[in-house]
Amino acid sequence: MTKTSVSIVKVKDVYESLKESINLSDGFACLNINDKILIKPNIVSWDFDLPFPPYGVVTTSTVMEALVRILAEHGFRDIAIGEGSLPTLSPKGEVVYEKLGYFKLQERYGVKLLDFNQGEFVATDYGDGIMLDIAKQALEADKIINVPVLKTHSQAKVSLGIKNLKGCLNKESKQICHGVGNEELNLMFPRIIEKLPVALTIIDGLYTLEKGPSHTGRAFRKDLLIVSRDPFACDLVGAALLGYPANEVDHLANYARRHGLSLELSDYEITGESVTDQREFVNYDWEWSEDDTGPAGFKRSGITGLAVRKYDSSLCTGCSVQYNPMLILLSSAFKGKPFPNVELVSGKQQLASSGFDRSVLFGKCACHLNKENANIKKAIPLWGCPPNLEKFVKVLAEEGIKCDYNEYVRFRHYLFSRYKENEGFKLTDWAIE
């Protein structure tokens, strides 16, 4: 029996290395010259107001340009790029596409640029009573080339090819994937691919990210490309390179069980670089206090009188993006005195506990869940999907908790300043000449 092939190539020149990766994995074997091809990058969001380090967060434009060029050289003419970024946290897709240089791909190769959030979605039956709304433009493609980033994820351990397809859902279906019970994140999102014609996965490992998936994590230069026609095998290898055996990654283990696949690397053909030589553990998790009262850094700073319950997988992406800024704002309110006995809960399953004078309900889901909670003495509901940070500052100030929004601005500048061009961090990787 022929083993599924996955290539790992160390990048020297992106174009040449991507050609090598595709050749080693026989990546174009299942593509037909007349196929309508959709390329799905990972563009979670972009911020034009504050510094935004895209390292290990957003698919590099250099890889996208190389891929489109290679496709064109092979005679493919019907090529589109499509994504459904977070509509509440970023500008329309066309503005981000312009920033990333995709308009030049449109001019040179006739590439169509699709913003799923501006298009139609089709209710799609996944069985077991699960309906998800998928971008019509993704369903209409003959073949999808999936181009995720090699990164960790604070809720799913790794975010690779299978996870990247969550960008094909509308906002409501993305939220459904952050459910509880049978709709838990690691059970739900691996199913998305079952209705999509994914023909090739190219994991962009020019950079990798710890404590991802957003820019609050820390990026490292990695210079790898991982390519396979088998999306699961590609993710299996990607997870291993990040230091995670597949049986320790719930969504990969769930997918393998559902489709009768092996979790053993030895059952797949790996060409190019070896996993052993390129494997390097990249931490996915944020350190939290043992008593679940906040990040470990809060305790080290001497913060008391405040209990922030650690996020779980039911926290949707919108609130996840606002979660770290929320922590920065709370820490800015600490002036050496205890907080006024406050608890903060979030997501779809955290219930406020007794013994607190104030209960901050962070986000629409927490507000709904705790509406009738008898444990709450005084609720501070922060409605929104996600909550507005400036409103967060205003509402807490009314409770005597004075956060400094400028501290968050300084934090964003700090995040950006960590990356130096002479250490290999090049913003030109998200530009096209």
Secondary structure, DSSP 8 states (H G I E B T S, - for coil): ----EEEEEE-SSHHHHHHHHHHHTTTTTT--TT--EEEEE------SSS----TTTS--HHHHHHHHHHHHHTT---EEEEE---TTTS--HHHHHHHTTHHHHHHHH--EEEEGGGS-EEEEE-STT-EEEEEHHHHT-SEEEEE-EEEEETTTEEE-HHHHGGGGB-HHHHHHTSBSGGGBHHHHGGGGGGGS-EEEEEEEEEEEEES-SSTTSEEEEEEEEEEES-HHHHHHHHHHHTT--GGGSHHHHHHHHHHT----GGGSEEEES-HHHH---------B-TTSSSBHHHHHTT--SEEE----TTS-HHHHHHHHHHHHHHHHT-SSS--SSEEEEETTT----SS-SEEEEESHHHHHHTTT-TT-SSEEEE-SSS--HHHHHHHHHTTT----HHHHHHHHHHHHHT--GGGT--GGGG---
